């Protein structure tokens, strides 16, 4: 399976790159914006494609997806302002979905925010715009595409070493989850078709990642 990772230089995605190079069943194509980032992926034997989610067209994104079996969307503006949040987390996500459909790539995995929906969007906090953008990108994916989607809602991301132990489900109390374990979760999602048309929150827990994902 060849997987295009959009936002491949992000912290979760870099852990994913470390794990995927040991997985003989999955090959990564890393989408990055900066040529200076190529060396990280080259060291791991991972092919890269230089594209900008904001500046490049849907047609150019679709061209990069021509020989791909799945997409992981883990790009994000990182709280860097209203304009970038809308351009990347909302419009960029929809551009990627549209390109995937044009390229006939069915599998699409979205890394979202922990909690979306009306109640979450109404909360006045520093990431309110981000939550709104993620909510509508998720809704577009579920209701306005024919893609085989999975939506992953990580808890509070931390840089502590992963334990390969998580808990999954919806409506959980917010808690932390190591970025490494989110990356392991994405790999497990690719291996388990039972995750198609499912969304779930992922937090630090007591169940092995593969077992937790198989149980969905």
BAKOLDREN-588237 format. One line per 5 residues: number of its first residue (from 0); their letters; for each residue x, y, z of C-alpha. Coordinates in Angstrom, 2 decimals. Layout:
REM BAKOLDREN-588237
NUM	a	X,Y,Z; ... $
//
This chain:
REM BAKOLDREN-588237
0	xxxxx	0.00,0.00,0.00; 1.39,3.39,-1.00; 0.29,6.22,1.30; 0.58,9.95,0.64; 1.07,11.78,3.95 $
5	xxxxx	-0.03,15.41,3.73; 1.73,17.38,6.45; 4.53,14.82,6.54; 6.95,17.08,8.42; 4.66,17.47,11.43 $
10	xxxxx	5.57,15.88,14.75; 3.06,13.02,14.57; 3.90,12.41,10.91; 7.63,12.22,11.62; 6.97,9.44,14.12 $
15	xxxxx	4.81,7.77,11.47; 7.79,7.93,9.08; 9.96,6.16,11.65; 7.39,3.38,12.05; 6.43,2.97,8.41 $
20	xxxxx	9.99,2.33,7.27; 9.86,-0.87,9.34; 6.52,-1.94,7.81; 7.00,-3.99,4.66; 3.32,-3.67,3.70 $
25	xxxxx	3.19,0.13,3.57; 5.23,2.62,1.54; 5.10,6.33,2.31; 5.14,9.25,-0.10; 5.80,12.34,2.02 $
30	xxxxx	4.27,15.63,0.90; 6.37,18.56,2.14; 6.72,22.27,1.31; 10.37,22.90,2.11; 13.27,21.25,0.22 $
35	xxxxx	15.31,21.46,3.45; 13.04,18.77,4.90; 13.93,16.19,2.24; 16.99,14.85,4.09; 14.90,13.55,7.04 $
40	xxxxx	12.86,11.36,4.68; 15.77,10.41,2.44; 17.59,8.98,5.47; 14.58,6.71,6.00; 14.26,5.68,2.36 $
45	xxxxx	11.02,7.62,1.96; 10.14,9.34,-1.32; 9.06,12.99,-1.13; 6.95,15.32,-3.26; 7.25,19.10,-2.96 $
50	xxxxx	3.80,20.66,-2.92; 2.13,23.49,-1.04; -1.39,22.74,0.15; -2.36,26.41,-0.13; -0.53,27.45,-3.31 $
55	xxxxx	-0.84,24.33,-5.46; -4.05,23.52,-7.31; -6.40,20.58,-6.86; -5.17,19.25,-10.21; -1.55,19.38,-9.04 $
60	xxxxx	-2.44,17.57,-5.82; -4.35,14.95,-7.81; -1.33,14.42,-10.06; 0.78,13.57,-6.98; -1.88,11.05,-5.92 $
65	xxxxx	-1.97,9.14,-9.22; -0.22,6.00,-7.97; -1.32,6.21,-4.34; -3.64,3.84,-2.45; -4.43,5.99,0.58 $
70	xxxxx	-4.13,9.52,1.96; -3.32,10.59,5.51; -4.17,14.25,6.14; -2.24,15.47,9.15; -1.47,19.02,8.03 $
75	xxxxx	-2.35,21.91,10.30; -1.76,25.61,10.74; -0.74,25.03,14.35; -2.74,27.92,15.76; -0.90,30.42,13.54 $
80	xxxxx	-3.87,32.68,12.85; -7.30,32.82,11.27; -6.19,33.03,7.63; -3.80,30.07,7.76; -6.21,27.99,9.81 $
85	xxxxx	-8.97,28.43,7.22; -6.57,27.95,4.29; -4.97,24.76,5.64; -7.28,23.06,8.13; -10.49,23.72,6.20 $
90	xxxxx	-9.90,24.65,2.56; -6.66,22.68,2.34; -8.38,19.59,3.68; -11.23,19.94,1.18; -8.76,20.46,-1.66 $
95	xxxxx	-7.04,17.22,-0.63; -10.36,15.35,-0.56; -11.34,16.72,-3.97; -7.95,15.76,-5.39; -8.25,12.26,-3.93 $
100	xxxxx	-11.59,11.79,-5.67; -10.18,13.11,-8.94; -7.26,10.67,-8.64; -9.61,7.78,-7.73; -7.97,7.28,-4.33 $
105	xxxxx	-10.70,5.98,-2.02; -8.97,5.66,1.37; -8.69,8.93,3.31; -7.58,9.21,6.94; -8.13,12.53,8.66 $
110	xxxxx	-6.27,13.58,11.80; -8.74,15.93,13.43; -8.96,17.70,16.77; -10.16,15.95,19.93; -13.72,17.24,20.09 $
115	xxxxx	-15.84,18.70,17.30; -19.56,19.47,17.01; -21.76,22.39,18.04; -20.85,22.38,21.73; -17.12,22.29,21.05 $
120	xxxxx	-17.33,25.03,18.42; -19.23,27.32,20.80; -16.53,27.26,23.48; -14.57,30.51,23.53; -10.93,29.46,23.76 $
125	xxxxx	-7.68,30.05,21.92; -8.27,27.24,19.41; -11.93,28.00,18.70; -11.33,28.85,15.02; -9.24,25.69,14.65 $
130	xxxxx	-12.05,23.61,16.16; -14.59,25.17,13.78; -12.35,24.57,10.76; -11.72,20.96,11.75; -15.41,20.36,12.40 $
135	xxxxx	-16.46,21.47,8.93; -13.61,19.61,7.24; -14.73,16.45,9.05; -18.35,17.03,8.06; -17.35,17.56,4.43 $
140	xxxxx	-15.40,14.32,4.46; -18.29,12.33,5.96; -21.20,13.84,4.09; -19.96,15.32,0.81; -17.47,12.76,-0.48 $
145	xxxxx	-17.61,9.11,-1.51; -14.25,8.42,0.15; -13.55,5.50,2.50; -12.81,7.78,5.42; -11.55,7.38,8.95 $
150	xxxxx	-11.37,10.33,11.35; -8.93,10.16,14.26; -9.48,12.57,17.18; -6.30,12.67,19.32; -6.31,13.96,22.87 $
155	xxxxx	-3.75,16.45,24.17; -0.61,15.67,22.20; 2.57,15.25,24.24; 6.14,14.43,23.28; 6.68,11.75,25.94 $
160	xxxxx	7.76,8.33,24.61; 4.84,6.23,23.45; 3.74,3.13,25.34; 1.88,1.39,22.47; -1.12,1.44,24.83 $
165	xxxxx	-4.23,3.50,24.04; -7.97,3.71,24.57; -10.39,4.60,21.81; -14.03,5.61,21.54; -16.19,8.73,21.42 $
170	xxxxx	-17.30,11.01,24.26; -14.25,10.38,26.44; -12.87,12.85,28.98; -9.98,14.83,27.52; -6.56,13.51,28.45 $
175	xxxxx	-3.06,13.24,27.01; -1.74,10.92,24.33; 1.88,10.64,23.15; 2.42,11.65,19.54; 4.24,8.36,18.97 $
180	xxxxx	1.11,6.43,19.88; -1.03,8.53,17.55; 1.44,7.65,14.77; 1.14,3.95,15.69; -2.64,4.38,15.59 $
185	xxxxx	-2.51,5.75,12.03; -0.45,2.76,10.95; -2.95,0.39,12.57; -5.85,2.17,10.84; -4.23,1.49,7.46 $
190	xxxxx	-4.03,-2.21,8.34; -7.64,-2.50,9.51; -10.50,-1.91,7.09; -12.98,-2.08,9.99; -12.01,1.55,10.60 $
195	xxxxx	-13.60,2.68,7.31; -16.50,5.11,7.92; -15.55,5.35,11.60; -14.33,8.19,13.79; -12.87,7.81,17.24 $
200	xxxxx	-10.96,9.63,19.96; -7.58,8.23,20.96; -6.01,8.74,24.38; -3.31,7.10,26.47; -4.73,3.86,27.81 $
205	xxxxx	-4.15,0.23,28.68; -4.92,-1.59,25.41; -2.31,-2.36,22.76; -2.78,-0.13,19.71; -3.49,-2.98,17.25 $
210	xxxxx	-5.98,-4.59,19.61; -7.75,-1.29,20.30; -8.11,-0.53,16.60; -9.29,-4.04,15.75; -11.99,-3.71,18.40 $
215	x	-13.63,-0.67,16.82 $
//
